[in-house]
Amino acid sequence: MFCENVAKRLGKCLFRASEEYFRDNLPDVSFPDGMEVTLQISRDPAHGDLTSNVAMRLASVIGKNPAVLGEGIIGAFRERIKKTHLAPFIESVNLKSGFINFRFSSLYYSRTLTYIYGKRNDFGRSDAGRKKRINLEFVSANPTGPLTIAHGRQAAIGDALARILSFSGFAVTREYYLNDIGRQMRLLGESVGTRYRNLFGKNDPMPEDGYMGEYVEDIAKEIKTKRGDSLVADSAKASGFFRNYALEYMMVLITKDLADFGVHFNVWTGQSSLEKHKEVEEVLGVLKKNGYIYEKDGAQWFESTKFGDDKDRVVVKSDASYTYLAPDIAYHADKYRRGYTRLIDILGPDHHGYIKRMKAAVKALGHPEGSLNMLIAQLVTLMRDGRTISMSTRKGEFISLRELIDELGKDVTRFFFLSRRLDSHLDFDITLAKKESADNPVFYIQYAHARICSIKKYSRRNRFHLFFRKTRPELMTMKEEKQLMRKLGEFPFAVASSASTLEPNRLVTYLNDLARCFHSFYTKCRVISEDTGLSKARLFLVECTRIVLANGLNLLNITLPERM
């Protein structure tokens, strides 16, 4: 944790310097309680490597000039850092537009490369989440049809997030909630039954709001092959059979699509199992005992407005059946009962209104509101040759996740799904995704890895072995070399940022930047030359780049090609 530790210690040193400046120069002003001093990666490398806005924040609190405060704090910092082992790692400290900027020395980058090479696959790993258990629920698509591209986006984000959180020390369980009962499943069974009878010449119309996709007829044909016409006569009695058969058929398709997409789950929980074991009845009993359930118009209502919801919610209808909210409350209560301290749900774009009521339920059951994160994955628009592809799931007019994987492959599909924040609408350009050029970001990143593998093979063929014990990174002084070293040192921060914000796209952005730095370095700097010392240093830098690219792509579950 060399890079992270240096940053943390610098932050502490800057905090102490700020306190010291106040004590010595502003005796009538108290240093603000609870003030935190944090360092961030500079957006503009020209300003430095790390930056802090502490001077501006303090100035806004006490009404002083941030430039005067900043220079004073820097002076105190310089005196303080001389007494620490950090001094050799800092080349300069300066003030720019109110920000205190730090630039690392060549020694810092030399140590960074050595640390990366020593850690290899563990570079960027942390124990930030040690002893913390997370339940991450994602996809949870109703088994009423093939997985859509919207489900694919949730699957890619959920899987990448699980990997990033695990890499950050959290104990993560991946869970799929299966809505295996209710109106939608009944409609699927009726749709399959209708198609089955149509195969024997019956002119039964499809049920209203029934499922029209070709997969419904495929299920019916399979049933005909296995059971013949034995289910035609008594369609009412066979309705349960059609529903159960369709459920099993769709779950086989869904699990295969997910597996081929590189996504696996630790736990599958069916709504039917919750109701069968009376968890719903029990959790509603707890809410009622605590005074949060009341009766009105023959129904039972959860008084969610007491906990920030915009209106109360029905949990048991007047016909004594549950609304969808009741088993969902029981499901989340069950997760807490299993020992998870934090729950993360990744939901589709039509679930915005669901967030307040579920957070209200969590608070009503006595759990901290912050222990539940509900993330909304926005819609995906598919485009081909500049035109939008229109889709309707119920009418069966859509491109499924399976079709996208078959056309583009797992890696490209995953990368494009991960390329933007999950709460942002995503335009998925199939034409761009199929290009093998620098315009295609996943190709650009994978090509960097393949290019490094080619360099290593070339060095071995020419008996230029990779002995790194006496490597001298300080020989690398070109701008492109320094930019690449700087970017490599940012990897742990990119992982930590993705984990803390629950945004895997931050890691995607980092890998894009890293690939750009590497390709620029490769273009301007001849890796193997007549200068043996410089060649060894550059080969060392190249190998460290390969390690970081591999670690990042593995967290996104994207393959590492050795040739392209």
Secondary structure, 3 states (H helix, E strand, C coil): CHHHHHHHHHHHHHHHHHHHHHHHHCCCCCCCCCCCCCCEECCCHHHCCEEECHHHHHHHHHCCCHHHHHHHHHHHHHHHHCCCCCHHHEEEEEEECCEEEEEECHHHHHHHHHHHHHHHHHCCCCCCCCCCEEEEECCCCCCCCCCEHHHHHHHHHHHHHHHHHHHCCCEEEEEEEECCCCHHHHHHHHHHHHHHHHCCCCCCCCCCCCCCCHHHHHHHHHHHHHHCCCCCCCHHHHHHHHHHHHHHHHHHHHHHHHHHCCCCCCEEEEHHHHHHCCHHHHHHHHHHHCCCEEEECCEEEECHHHHCCCCCEEEECCCCCECCHHHHHHHHHHHHHCCCCEEEEEECHHHHHHHHHHHHHHHHCCCCHHHEEEEECCCEEEEECCEECCCECCCCECCEHHHHHHHHCHHHHHHHHHCCCCCCCEEEEHHHHCCCCCCCHHHHHHHHHHHHHHHHHHHHHCCCCCCCCCCCHHHCCCHHHHHHHHHHHCHHHHHHHHHHHCCCHHHHHHHHHHHHHHHHHHHHCCCCCCCHHHHHHHHHHHHHHHHHHHHHHHHCCCCCCCCC
